[in-house]
Amino acid sequence: MSAVVIDIRYAEHSDATAIADVHERSWSEAYAGILPAVALRQMVARHGPRHWVEVIGRRRNVLVLEVGGVIAGYATFGVARQRSHARTAEIYELYLLPEYQGIGGGHLLFEETCRTLKERGFTRLIVRALTENARALEFYEHRGGEIRSMAQTLFGERRMPVAVFSFKL
């Protein structure tokens, strides 16, 4: 019997291609039928390996979930884009490959991201999720998030409602 090693660690430049693959596959699956097809293709195209090399190089705010040597997910995080409190952080993205969803990896990645932010002195966390993405809403509700406000984001020509979840760290 062999054991599968699950690790959460900071992303390295050599992970860029694998993260781009997670982004493409998870977004294509999660947002098909929700986002306009052209906007979805454009968003995926902008987040190729070169994008991830730049993101990883700018700061250490990308964690990866590695399962048996496979990059199965990632989270990006940092200071909240719209700060209402000085110690508020934001998870910008948290995505897993479709075949790794529903088995606890997202929970592990979320918890490690929260732990990392708490170590950095943050006391509050916000996460945004499209209201049409029922799976994301359920995920953050099960983590104890409360919808603090509603916002909108623009994808292509379409304005879409976004739930802003709030968490205490």
Backbone bond lengths (Angstrom), bond angles and torsions (degrees), N, CA, C in turn:
res aa  C-N    CA-C-N  psi(-1)  N-CA   C-N-CA  omega(-1)  CA-C   N-CA-C  phi
1 M - - - 1.443 - - 1.525 108.49 -
2 S 1.325 116.07 135.68 1.454 119.43 178.70 1.530 109.20 -115.35
3 A 1.305 115.27 152.88 1.459 121.82 179.86 1.524 109.47 -101.53
4 V 1.305 115.33 143.76 1.454 121.02 175.48 1.528 107.10 -94.57
5 V 1.315 116.11 126.42 1.447 121.05 -179.85 1.522 109.17 -88.86
6 I 1.334 115.65 127.38 1.461 122.43 175.79 1.515 106.96 -112.11
7 D 1.335 116.07 126.91 1.458 120.97 -177.25 1.524 108.80 -135.24
8 I 1.316 115.38 143.08 1.464 121.19 170.96 1.517 105.39 -120.48
9 R 1.331 114.70 125.71 1.461 120.06 -175.44 1.519 109.67 -148.28
10 Y 1.331 115.75 167.40 1.455 119.95 174.43 1.521 109.21 -67.61
11 A 1.329 115.54 141.46 1.454 121.18 178.57 1.524 110.21 -67.91
12 E 1.324 114.85 148.64 1.460 122.63 175.56 1.528 107.81 -117.69
13 H 1.325 116.34 161.43 1.467 119.74 -179.81 1.523 111.86 -54.30
14 S 1.315 117.17 -34.70 1.461 120.86 -178.91 1.527 113.06 -68.60
15 D 1.335 117.83 -10.67 1.465 122.46 178.24 1.527 112.86 -88.24
16 A 1.331 118.13 -6.06 1.466 121.64 -170.60 1.532 112.86 -56.81
17 T 1.300 118.18 -44.53 1.471 120.61 -178.76 1.525 110.55 -65.45
18 A 1.315 117.15 -41.98 1.468 120.68 179.71 1.526 110.93 -66.67
19 I 1.333 118.08 -39.17 1.466 120.49 178.11 1.525 109.74 -66.09
20 A 1.325 117.17 -41.19 1.465 120.21 177.19 1.530 110.65 -59.86
21 D 1.321 117.34 -37.73 1.458 121.26 177.63 1.525 110.80 -66.26
22 V 1.332 117.14 -43.47 1.469 120.45 177.18 1.528 109.38 -59.97
23 H 1.331 115.72 -45.12 1.469 119.77 -179.96 1.528 110.39 -59.10
24 E 1.320 116.97 -51.12 1.465 120.69 -177.59 1.526 112.03 -60.38
25 R 1.306 116.51 -49.16 1.468 119.96 -175.43 1.524 112.08 -70.87
26 S 1.325 117.42 -40.05 1.469 119.41 -178.53 1.521 110.94 -71.51
27 W 1.324 117.67 -42.33 1.467 120.19 178.75 1.525 110.96 -66.23
28 S 1.326 116.96 -42.20 1.461 120.09 -179.55 1.522 110.88 -61.12
29 E 1.318 116.64 -37.12 1.463 120.99 179.70 1.533 111.08 -78.33
30 A 1.322 117.63 -45.65 1.474 121.43 -174.07 1.515 113.21 -70.87
31 Y 1.327 117.57 -34.52 1.455 120.01 -170.78 1.528 115.19 -110.16
32 A 1.330 117.21 3.55 1.473 120.07 175.21 1.528 108.05 -61.49
33 G 1.313 116.57 127.22 1.450 120.75 -178.98 1.521 114.40 84.32
34 I 1.325 117.10 -9.13 1.469 121.75 177.56 1.522 109.40 -103.79
35 L 1.322 116.16 -54.07 1.464 120.67 178.70 1.526 109.93 -88.73
36 P 1.314 116.94 149.06 1.464 118.35 172.93 1.529 109.36 -57.29
37 A 1.323 116.82 136.07 1.469 121.82 -173.62 1.521 112.72 -55.30
38 V 1.316 118.09 -42.83 1.471 120.92 -179.05 1.530 109.99 -65.14
39 A 1.322 117.83 -44.11 1.469 121.38 179.39 1.527 110.75 -63.15
40 L 1.324 117.03 -39.61 1.464 120.74 178.59 1.524 110.61 -63.78
41 R 1.326 117.65 -46.17 1.475 120.46 178.55 1.521 111.03 -61.31
42 Q 1.327 117.27 -41.50 1.468 120.68 179.68 1.522 111.29 -64.87
43 M 1.328 117.51 -42.09 1.465 121.31 179.76 1.530 110.23 -63.00
44 V 1.313 116.53 -45.14 1.467 120.62 179.41 1.528 109.65 -62.92
45 A 1.317 117.70 -43.49 1.470 121.53 -178.67 1.525 111.88 -61.83
46 R 1.314 117.67 -34.70 1.476 121.09 -179.61 1.518 113.06 -74.11
47 H 1.327 117.87 -12.57 1.458 121.27 -176.37 1.524 112.06 -112.34
48 G 1.323 115.50 46.46 1.458 121.23 177.14 1.529 111.14 -80.92
49 P 1.323 117.10 -175.47 1.470 120.98 -177.67 1.531 114.08 -54.53
50 R 1.317 118.84 -39.58 1.474 121.04 -179.71 1.533 110.88 -60.35
51 H 1.330 116.52 -41.84 1.468 121.28 177.19 1.530 109.99 -57.86
52 W 1.324 116.24 -46.07 1.469 119.47 -175.90 1.523 112.15 -70.70
53 V 1.322 118.57 -33.28 1.471 120.35 174.28 1.525 109.44 -59.63
54 E 1.334 116.71 -43.51 1.466 121.03 178.99 1.524 111.65 -65.04
55 V 1.329 117.27 -45.25 1.467 120.97 -179.44 1.527 110.47 -62.31
56 I 1.310 116.73 -46.00 1.469 120.83 -179.66 1.527 110.06 -63.87
57 G 1.316 117.18 -38.17 1.459 121.30 -178.09 1.517 114.90 -70.62
58 R 1.336 116.63 -27.60 1.466 120.54 -178.11 1.517 113.29 -72.06
59 R 1.305 116.74 -37.36 1.457 119.52 -175.77 1.522 109.84 -164.34
60 R 1.313 115.12 166.26 1.465 119.81 179.20 1.524 109.45 -96.08
61 N 1.324 115.78 63.59 1.454 121.25 -178.35 1.523 112.04 -123.12
62 V 1.324 116.05 30.73 1.466 121.10 176.06 1.521 107.54 -129.00
63 L 1.328 115.49 119.15 1.455 120.66 174.21 1.520 108.25 -106.07
64 V 1.323 116.31 145.97 1.462 120.99 174.92 1.523 109.95 -119.20
65 L 1.323 114.36 146.31 1.455 122.64 172.68 1.515 105.81 -100.33
66 E 1.320 115.61 118.30 1.465 121.36 -179.26 1.524 108.27 -113.00
67 V 1.323 116.15 124.89 1.463 121.93 -178.96 1.521 107.95 -121.78
68 G 1.315 115.68 112.48 1.464 119.51 -179.97 1.509 113.13 56.89
69 G 1.328 117.54 36.76 1.450 122.50 178.63 1.521 114.68 84.99
70 V 1.331 118.18 -0.18 1.466 123.10 179.55 1.522 109.35 -104.48
71 I 1.337 117.33 129.76 1.463 120.73 173.38 1.526 105.71 -72.53
72 A 1.337 115.80 107.16 1.463 121.99 -174.59 1.520 112.62 -100.44
73 G 1.347 117.46 -13.20 1.454 120.13 -179.10 1.508 110.84 -170.47
74 Y 1.328 114.56 171.09 1.459 120.04 178.09 1.525 109.46 -153.74
75 A 1.320 115.03 159.53 1.468 122.09 173.16 1.524 107.76 -137.53
76 T 1.338 115.43 138.42 1.465 121.36 172.55 1.521 106.85 -116.85
77 F 1.324 116.19 145.69 1.464 119.95 -173.13 1.516 110.42 -158.16
78 G 1.322 115.68 167.84 1.456 121.54 177.70 1.511 110.35 169.41
79 V 1.318 115.54 -158.58 1.456 121.84 178.94 1.529 108.29 -65.13
80 A 1.326 116.58 138.94 1.461 121.12 179.85 1.525 110.33 -58.56
81 R 1.332 115.47 136.32 1.457 120.34 -178.83 1.522 111.96 -63.75
82 Q 1.317 117.52 -37.63 1.461 121.48 176.02 1.516 107.34 -117.85
83 R 1.311 114.96 94.05 1.458 119.44 -175.23 1.523 111.89 -78.04
84 S 1.303 114.99 126.96 1.454 120.66 172.58 1.523 109.25 -109.33
85 H 1.305 115.85 -10.12 1.456 122.94 -177.56 1.527 106.55 -148.82
86 A 1.311 117.76 138.73 1.471 121.63 -173.39 1.527 113.90 -59.21
87 R 1.289 117.73 -28.94 1.469 120.38 -176.56 1.524 112.02 -107.43
88 T 1.321 116.72 36.39 1.461 121.37 -179.82 1.520 110.13 -99.87
89 A 1.325 114.70 127.78 1.465 122.14 177.21 1.522 108.52 -108.05
90 E 1.321 114.79 170.82 1.460 120.29 177.83 1.522 109.51 -140.81
91 I 1.308 115.57 137.06 1.463 120.26 166.22 1.514 104.88 -89.11
92 Y 1.335 115.93 115.13 1.458 120.74 -178.53 1.525 110.98 -79.10
93 E 1.309 116.05 -40.59 1.460 121.14 -178.43 1.524 109.20 -146.24
94 L 1.328 115.93 142.26 1.462 122.39 170.99 1.525 105.45 -148.00
95 Y 1.322 115.89 109.57 1.464 120.96 -175.06 1.519 110.57 -138.19
96 L 1.332 114.57 147.87 1.458 122.88 176.19 1.523 109.39 -127.49
97 L 1.329 115.45 152.29 1.452 119.86 170.98 1.530 108.33 -57.10
98 P 1.317 118.36 142.24 1.475 120.03 -177.52 1.527 114.14 -52.66
99 E 1.316 117.45 -39.35 1.468 119.50 -177.08 1.532 113.34 -72.73
100 Y 1.330 118.17 -9.04 1.463 121.78 178.32 1.530 111.91 -106.05
101 Q 1.320 117.62 3.82 1.461 120.90 179.57 1.517 110.27 -81.51
102 G 1.336 115.47 146.67 1.455 120.79 175.51 1.511 115.41 84.90
103 I 1.345 117.82 8.60 1.471 119.61 -179.40 1.528 112.52 -120.36
104 G 1.341 116.40 12.50 1.456 120.23 174.07 1.512 116.39 101.58
105 G 1.315 118.55 -8.09 1.463 120.75 -179.31 1.515 112.82 -66.43
106 G 1.322 116.91 -38.33 1.465 120.26 177.94 1.517 111.43 -63.28
107 H 1.323 115.84 -39.79 1.465 120.31 177.03 1.530 110.68 -62.02
108 L 1.329 116.73 -45.75 1.466 120.38 179.00 1.526 111.18 -60.92
109 L 1.320 116.85 -43.77 1.463 121.37 -179.49 1.529 110.88 -65.50
110 F 1.323 117.06 -41.42 1.453 121.59 177.60 1.531 110.65 -62.19
111 E 1.315 116.67 -47.82 1.475 121.08 -178.31 1.525 111.48 -63.55
112 E 1.328 117.56 -40.34 1.469 120.09 179.07 1.518 110.72 -68.26
113 T 1.322 117.50 -37.47 1.465 120.64 176.57 1.527 109.77 -63.26
114 C 1.321 117.28 -44.62 1.471 121.04 177.35 1.521 111.04 -60.60
115 R 1.330 117.21 -43.67 1.470 120.99 179.42 1.523 110.51 -61.07
116 T 1.325 116.53 -43.47 1.465 121.90 179.46 1.525 110.51 -61.67
117 L 1.321 116.72 -44.81 1.469 120.66 -179.86 1.527 111.11 -65.52
118 K 1.308 116.60 -40.51 1.469 120.23 178.25 1.528 110.55 -62.55
119 E 1.334 116.87 -41.64 1.470 120.90 177.07 1.524 111.60 -60.74
120 R 1.324 117.06 -29.82 1.465 121.97 179.76 1.531 112.51 -83.70
121 G 1.330 117.12 1.57 1.455 120.65 175.11 1.515 115.85 96.92
122 F 1.316 117.70 5.12 1.458 119.76 177.39 1.527 109.60 -78.02
123 T 1.324 116.77 146.26 1.462 121.31 -179.64 1.526 112.70 -116.74
124 R 1.316 116.43 -16.21 1.462 121.59 -179.77 1.530 108.96 -133.28
125 L 1.319 114.18 155.15 1.456 121.04 -179.07 1.520 108.37 -137.85
126 I 1.329 115.66 139.50 1.456 119.89 169.29 1.524 109.37 -122.57
127 V 1.322 114.45 151.34 1.454 122.33 177.39 1.529 106.13 -140.57
128 R 1.316 115.65 135.47 1.466 121.35 178.79 1.527 109.05 -104.58
129 A 1.343 115.40 141.24 1.466 120.68 177.62 1.524 108.84 -144.89
130 L 1.324 115.84 135.26 1.459 119.53 175.14 1.524 109.49 -58.70
131 T 1.318 116.92 135.15 1.466 119.38 -178.17 1.526 112.20 -66.69
132 E 1.318 117.69 -21.23 1.466 120.38 177.33 1.529 112.42 -80.81
133 N 1.332 117.57 -7.33 1.459 121.71 179.48 1.534 107.97 -94.60
134 A 1.325 115.91 81.35 1.463 121.53 -175.24 1.529 112.61 -58.42
135 R 1.305 117.07 -35.87 1.474 120.30 -178.98 1.525 110.98 -64.08
136 A 1.347 116.56 -41.68 1.469 120.21 178.48 1.526 110.81 -67.08
137 L 1.320 117.07 -42.66 1.465 119.95 178.92 1.523 110.62 -59.05
138 E 1.312 116.10 -45.57 1.468 120.78 179.18 1.526 111.27 -63.50
139 F 1.322 116.96 -41.66 1.463 121.33 179.64 1.532 110.51 -57.69
140 Y 1.320 117.29 -50.68 1.467 120.31 -176.43 1.526 112.20 -72.59
141 E 1.320 118.12 -31.72 1.467 120.29 174.34 1.522 110.24 -64.30
142 H 1.337 117.28 -41.43 1.468 120.74 179.04 1.527 112.64 -69.07
143 R 1.302 118.18 -19.04 1.464 121.76 176.35 1.532 110.58 -86.46
144 G 1.330 117.64 -0.36 1.461 121.31 178.25 1.515 114.55 96.85
145 G 1.320 117.51 8.76 1.458 120.40 179.66 1.516 112.31 -73.52
146 E 1.311 114.80 146.12 1.461 121.37 175.66 1.521 107.49 -117.92
147 I 1.326 116.46 137.14 1.457 119.43 178.12 1.522 108.09 -70.43
148 R 1.328 115.35 114.39 1.461 122.70 -177.18 1.515 111.56 -86.92
149 S 1.322 115.49 -36.11 1.463 120.11 -178.43 1.516 108.78 -161.64
150 M 1.320 113.71 174.40 1.460 121.07 175.68 1.524 107.20 -119.26
151 A 1.318 115.82 147.79 1.459 121.74 178.89 1.524 107.25 -139.92
152 Q 1.309 115.39 -174.96 1.459 120.95 174.95 1.519 108.56 -135.14
153 T 1.321 115.11 151.83 1.455 120.99 173.72 1.520 107.65 -134.88
154 L 1.303 115.22 156.82 1.456 120.78 -176.20 1.527 109.81 -108.28
155 F 1.325 116.10 125.08 1.463 122.51 173.29 1.512 106.47 -121.79
156 G 1.321 115.56 111.46 1.453 119.03 -174.67 1.515 108.44 63.83
157 E 1.310 115.92 -123.06 1.472 121.57 179.39 1.525 111.76 -99.47
158 R 1.325 116.68 2.29 1.465 120.48 -172.29 1.526 112.08 -105.98
159 R 1.338 115.85 126.09 1.466 121.66 172.48 1.525 107.99 -84.83
160 M 1.333 114.94 133.40 1.458 119.24 -176.62 1.517 110.09 -128.15
161 P 1.355 116.96 138.68 1.462 119.96 179.43 1.526 111.94 -73.24
162 V 1.319 114.42 142.61 1.459 122.55 -178.19 1.529 108.78 -128.37
163 A 1.322 116.26 131.97 1.458 121.61 172.67 1.518 108.38 -88.25
164 V 1.329 117.00 134.45 1.456 121.83 177.87 1.530 107.45 -107.44
165 F 1.326 115.19 109.35 1.463 121.25 -179.88 1.521 110.03 -86.92
166 S 1.323 116.03 147.03 1.458 122.09 178.06 1.531 108.99 -123.05
167 F 1.318 115.24 139.46 1.469 122.23 178.81 1.527 108.72 -134.41
168 K 1.312 117.32 146.53 1.458 121.42 168.36 1.519 107.16 -93.12
169 L 1.330 115.79 135.07 1.467 119.72 -179.97 1.527 110.39 -94.48
